[in-house]
Amino acid sequence: MDIHLLALSLMAAQGLMGAFDTLYHHELTETLAQRTSARKELSIHALRAVIYSLLFIGLSSWIWQGWFALVLMLLFVVEIVLTLWDFVIEDQSRMLPATERVTHTLLAINGGAFITLLALQIPYWWSLPTALMWQPHGVLSVFLALCGIGVGLSGIRDGLAAIQLGKIVNKDAHMSPLHFSSQRQQVLVTGATGFIGQLLVRELLADGHDVIVLSRNPTAAAFLFSGKTKCIASMDELPANYPVDVIVNLAGARILGWRWSESRKKVLLASRVDLTKKLVDWIARAERKPKLLLSASAIGYYGIQQQGDVTALVETDSPQPIFMSQLCQEWEAAAQRASQYGVNVDIMRFGLVLGHQGALPMMLMPIKLGMGGKLGTGKQWMSWIHVRDLLRGIAYLFQRHIEPSTDTSIGIYNFTAPDALTQLEFNQQAASVLHRPCIMPTPGFIVRWLLGEQSDLLLEGQRVIPHNLLNAGFSFEFPNAKSALADICG
């Protein structure tokens, strides 16, 4: 095999590894396009993708002679600079998982190899008349051209994501900061690296509070919050005399995903119930008890509401003997045990949380592609809340309990907007905001076949209203779905 063909073969390997890195890490596990902290990294990726697209397509079937050889050399230099810059930005903004670090190392070695092999030929190409000489290599050339198209599309996606994240950052910068307490508080947050947790921690820090993050990967959490938080992997790392004023418990493995096998159900229970028990065990031995435990739950507590039933469910309504309800019941019971130690406990039953992360981007994807419509019958209720109102609700409950009190209370609050609507109505409003049609149905039996029992989360629902929050005097910034979707999609 000659040097040129070897270089092209290494480029093909680069295309395969790059596709894996983009799809598995950037899109699936790290979800960079949803992270405002990844805006600069995505911009670099977009620029590199343009260069790789030119290289893959341009070198797939052509020899770059004369002045084109110098252009090629310049592209190599720019690519190397961007790669080194990307390494620096990644280390400043996030903790890369082991698989991504290994992949990046292999990409760097392989990239260096094919660039070196091609660079060795540049003096000869420079000596030839300026031209792009056609020299295809069969299937290899076709594959490289396809890689070029793929990486080009990926670059466009990253560039658009960076622009969108820039708009989000700019909008967030102009939003009124949340106020939790006039006095500086020590706040322990679980689930801090999740969609809601990240936003909450940043609001707490901006309001001048000290934050302790409980995370399975404290190093990655420290990177995420730029070293501004104390990060621990276990409650055993906090001595009994460590002062904690408020605990916000948001931890829990993702509920929608793998089928609910018996082993998966155990994971879901352990990530919620077992962790909450450990929190309360620490409270039991703490020398100075926290003033408040705010613990997440979900409106799955109410089970399934029959389609066509317009009854509004409130905090006093009963649960059901199905897994999603039993999971919430055990979760809440574990948290309520903290009241035995003089701690105020508020349970927050979350509905579907709308924001730039979480479930909404995936829900909007078919609508953006013009394929939105009813899911199953479309008559199942959807009870939702804008993430801004959710954070405002947490701040509201925080303020209500932060002053010392001789009374220990347990409060239950539905974190849902007053305007529940059916799944089809929700999709129609989203399609209206996005200026798309909403006419393509998705049969329910397909979803049930794919997800089994878990499909109830999508095909069934509950009409839940925030009775206790409203009675407590809380006002919603986004009380209806159209205003919430316009704010997020706008």
C-alpha positions, 0 to 999 in steps of 0.5 A: 500500500502506497503512502497516499492510500495509507493516509486515506485509509487512516482518514476513513478510520478517523471518520468512524471514530469521529462518528462514534464520538459525536453520536455516543458522547456529544449527543447521547451521554454528554448532550452538549447541545443542551449545555450552556457551558458547552457553547464555546466547545460547540463553536470549535467543533463547528469550525473543525467540522467545516475543515474536516468536511473539506478534507474528507471530500477534497482528498477522497478523489483528488490530488491537491497540486501546486498552490492547492498543496499550500492551502492543504497545509494551511488547513492542517495547521488550522485543524491542529490549532483548533484541536489543541484549543478544544482540549483546553476548553474541554478541560476548563468546562467539563470532566470528560468520561473515560471512554471519551478521553480514550476516544480523543486520544485515539483520534489525536494519534490517528489524526496526527498519523494521516496528517503526517503522511499527507504532509510528506507528499506536499513538497512533491505536490507543490512542485506540480502545476496548480490543479485538483487532479482527479484520482478516485479510489473506488469504495474508499473514495465514496466512503470518505465523501460520505464522511465529509457530508456527515461531518459537515452536517454535524458541524451545521448542527453544532453551529446552530446549537452554539447560536441557540445556547448563546441566545439562552445565555443572553436571555438568562442574563437578563432574567431577575435572579431568584431570592432564597434567603436574606441570610447566607445558608449552607445548602446540600443539593442531590441530583445537582448535575441533572437538568433541574439541579444545575439551574438550582445550584447556579441560582443558589450561588448567585444569591450568595449561598454555600452549596454542597453537592452530593454526586456519584462523580464529585470531580465531574460536578466540581468541573461543572460548577467551576469549583464553586461548590463543595462536592462529596460522593457520600454523606459519610464525608460530612461529619455530624457537626457539619452545618447544613441549613437546607437539603434539596433532594432531587436525585433519581435515575432517569425514569424514561428509558430502559424497559422497567424490568425487575432489575431496572425497577430496583435501580429506580428505587435505589436511586430515589428511596435508598439515597433519601434514607441515607440523607435522613440517616445523616440528619438523625446523627447531625448535631445541628439539624437542618431547618428544611428538607425539600424532597422531589417526587412526581405526579406519578404518585396519583397513578393513572387517570381514566381518559375523559375524566376531567376531575382535577387531582389535588395533593389529598388524592389517593395513590394507586397500586402500580409501580410508578405510584408505589415508587413515589409513595416509598420515596416520599415516606423515606423523606417524611421520616426527617420530620421525626428529628424536628426538620420541616419536610416539603414534598414536591410532586413534579409534573413534566418539566419544560425547559431547554433540557430534559424531555421537551427537546426530544418531544419537540423534535418530531414537531420541528420535523413536521411530524407532530400529532397525537400519541395514542388517543391524544386524550391523555392529560399532560400536567406540566410546569415551566422550569423557571416556575419550578425554581421559583417554587423551590425558592418560595418554599425555601423562604417560608421555612428558613426562619426558626420555628418550633413547629415541624411541618410536612407539606405536599405540593404539586409542582404543575401549572394551573393549565393542564391539557391533553397530549394532543392539545399540547402538541397543537400548541407547540406546533403553533408556536413552531409554525409546523403542522400537527397531523401525524398520529403515532399509534399507541400499540407501537409505544406499548410494544417498545416500552411495556409498562413504562408506556403508561408515562406517555399514553396515560396521564393525570390532570393535576393542579397546584392546589397547595401552592396557589393557596400558599400565595404562589403566582406562576410566571407561565400559567399556560402552555402557550406562554411557556412554549413561546418562552422556551422555543422563542 
